[in-house]
Amino acid sequence: MNVAALPPVDPRLRDPALWPRLAWASAALVLLWPLAVACEFRPWLLFEAENLRVTGRFLADFLPPALGAEFLWMVARETWRTVAIATAGITLALLIALPATLLTARVLSVSALSGRMARGPFLLRQALRWSLILLRSVPELVWALVFVRVVGLGPTAGVLAIALTYGGMLGKVYSEILDSGEPHATETLLRNGSGRLQAFFYGLLPQNAGELTSYTVYRWECAIRSSVVLGFVGAGGLGQQLDSSMKMFSGGEVATMLGVFVGLVALADRVSAALRRVLA
Amino acid sequence: MRDQPAANPPYKLPPPLFDARCRACWMVAGLLLLVLASFWSLDLQVAAFFSGESARSMGRFLAEFFPPDLSEPFLAKVGVATLETLAMSALGTLLAALAGLALALALPASRLHDGDRALARAPTRLLLNALRAIPELVWAALLLISAGLGPLAGTLALALHTTGVLGRLFAEAIENAPSGPGDALRAQGVGLLKVTAYATLPQVLPQLVSYSLYRWENNIRAAAVLGVVGAGGLGQLLAFHMGLFHMHKTATLLAAMLLLVALVDALSYASRRWLMR
């Protein structure tokens, strides 16, 4: 295009930041290119005739959703199992998290009352803390994959996966909650010769119970969401049925189960909010 | 004599543990019932799991992991898969940020000013909630049907779920922004587009960027496991080698995954510390 043909721009209206903006935009494009190549980002594949036909058929199958009595009964049973896996998992996670919290909380250290913590307890605490972090950073899906190999398909793998991941998560956050509170009452109890458990029950727990409960309930809600996902690797529940229906391209069943799942998540959200309001 | 206070305050009994009028008590009882029913209905093989036989098989299983496969070609493959995971998460988050912004603004999920009737607000919020309620992994499994195996399905799945999350956060940030600058422009007769570009966006941009970065961090973790259903990245290699019982290779992949997650955690912790200072 001929530059001279453009009408002259009033210099007051010219964007002063024009060049930096152009430079940043082109730098972003240059950076994005390798990203798009690395994830084989070719969205036009979605609109190829063959793919469109398959997708169209699958989506058309969504309506009407499958509503047979037998199927609905199965969905209800699997939904309950999903909730049960999450609940049992969180309960076992508490068995890991509570002792770990008592052992790692800094406020419950007697030697830390007078200056620095002694070396032995310090090392014990660090070791436990790192193992909690390790438990937590392996995604629950990977735990489930491993446990499906060991205990076979079924809900046990899901429960154990949730127990380990959430055990690490709860343990770490509990001891952080306890450590970040006001230590005065606990310290006074410990200084006057009460045991650590007594100091915990009479000093720390009354102060932090609300926060601890509300975090636990929130995690229970998360566990329900993730127990659906765990079903995809064979750990039972709604996810497993969803996976097999998807593999059989039966859109009606998928539609029903997705609807039930969204409803379940919304319900868990409501229940957890109500529980947190009442218990905290 | 009667009016004189007692020398010692009267000893009060602690409240009873269960009281029919206390809602929290009923809720705790309900929770206990839920826990018992869960354990009862699941027929877990926990007892078998802690038995000697199972401990031995677990031990054998773990021993098979060692030594991890550290041969050069395999490590190169793991490196490529790690890069793929990172690329999936970055591109997915970027697409989601753009789509979330579009949904928060163009189909206003946000009430832009007091007189705004925001007719599209309720349906857009419903759409965002639906996108958010379905986890990435389920989106990926659904998208495999139209996008085929590979990272494209994973990227789009991350983008869809994150659009739901970010769209909602963005809409809330935009609604909570001070309305003064926008009102001033509107009073001069400036159009919606310019008000958005020169008054609303500059105010909320830092918040939007920080939400997006936070979601990117989550998405890296999610992208690492998305491949388990066949949607690319480290997870796909993991599911493949685990399915074929290549335990040494599985060990390397697990280590790579842990390393990636730990690295992301450490970086985010360090940058938070650095920014908070």
HADDOCK unambig.tbl for C-alpha pairs under 7 A between the chains (distance, minus, plus):
assign (segid A and resid 35 and name CA) (segid B and resid 87 and name CA) 5.08 0.50 0.50
assign (segid A and resid 35 and name CA) (segid B and resid 91 and name CA) 6.83 0.50 0.50
assign (segid A and resid 38 and name CA) (segid B and resid 84 and name CA) 5.59 0.50 0.50
assign (segid A and resid 38 and name CA) (segid B and resid 87 and name CA) 6.32 0.50 0.50
assign (segid A and resid 39 and name CA) (segid B and resid 84 and name CA) 5.79 0.50 0.50
assign (segid A and resid 39 and name CA) (segid B and resid 87 and name CA) 6.16 0.50 0.50
assign (segid A and resid 39 and name CA) (segid B and resid 88 and name CA) 5.74 0.50 0.50
assign (segid A and resid 39 and name CA) (segid B and resid 151 and name CA) 5.15 0.50 0.50
assign (segid A and resid 39 and name CA) (segid B and resid 152 and name CA) 6.01 0.50 0.50
assign (segid A and resid 40 and name CA) (segid B and resid 151 and name CA) 6.41 0.50 0.50
assign (segid A and resid 40 and name CA) (segid B and resid 152 and name CA) 5.90 0.50 0.50
assign (segid A and resid 41 and name CA) (segid B and resid 152 and name CA) 5.46 0.50 0.50
assign (segid A and resid 45 and name CA) (segid B and resid 147 and name CA) 6.76 0.50 0.50
assign (segid A and resid 46 and name CA) (segid B and resid 146 and name CA) 5.99 0.50 0.50
assign (segid A and resid 46 and name CA) (segid B and resid 147 and name CA) 5.64 0.50 0.50
assign (segid A and resid 51 and name CA) (segid B and resid 146 and name CA) 5.53 0.50 0.50
assign (segid A and resid 54 and name CA) (segid B and resid 146 and name CA) 6.98 0.50 0.50
assign (segid A and resid 55 and name CA) (segid B and resid 145 and name CA) 6.62 0.50 0.50
assign (segid A and resid 55 and name CA) (segid B and resid 146 and name CA) 5.43 0.50 0.50
assign (segid A and resid 84 and name CA) (segid B and resid 38 and name CA) 4.33 0.50 0.50
assign (segid A and resid 87 and name CA) (segid B and resid 35 and name CA) 6.00 0.50 0.50
assign (segid A and resid 87 and name CA) (segid B and resid 38 and name CA) 6.59 0.50 0.50
assign (segid A and resid 88 and name CA) (segid B and resid 35 and name CA) 6.26 0.50 0.50
assign (segid A and resid 88 and name CA) (segid B and resid 38 and name CA) 5.99 0.50 0.50
assign (segid A and resid 88 and name CA) (segid B and resid 39 and name CA) 6.07 0.50 0.50
assign (segid A and resid 137 and name CA) (segid B and resid 258 and name CA) 6.61 0.50 0.50
assign (segid A and resid 137 and name CA) (segid B and resid 261 and name CA) 6.61 0.50 0.50
assign (segid A and resid 138 and name CA) (segid B and resid 258 and name CA) 6.26 0.50 0.50
assign (segid A and resid 150 and name CA) (segid B and resid 58 and name CA) 6.49 0.50 0.50
assign (segid A and resid 155 and name CA) (segid B and resid 42 and name CA) 6.96 0.50 0.50
assign (segid A and resid 156 and name CA) (segid B and resid 44 and name CA) 5.35 0.50 0.50
assign (segid A and resid 156 and name CA) (segid B and resid 45 and name CA) 6.39 0.50 0.50
assign (segid A and resid 229 and name CA) (segid B and resid 137 and name CA) 6.64 0.50 0.50
assign (segid A and resid 262 and name CA) (segid B and resid 133 and name CA) 5.89 0.50 0.50
assign (segid A and resid 262 and name CA) (segid B and resid 134 and name CA) 6.92 0.50 0.50
assign (segid A and resid 265 and name CA) (segid B and resid 133 and name CA) 6.90 0.50 0.50
assign (segid A and resid 278 and name CA) (segid B and resid 24 and name CA) 5.82 0.50 0.50
assign (segid A and resid 279 and name CA) (segid B and resid 24 and name CA) 5.76 0.50 0.50
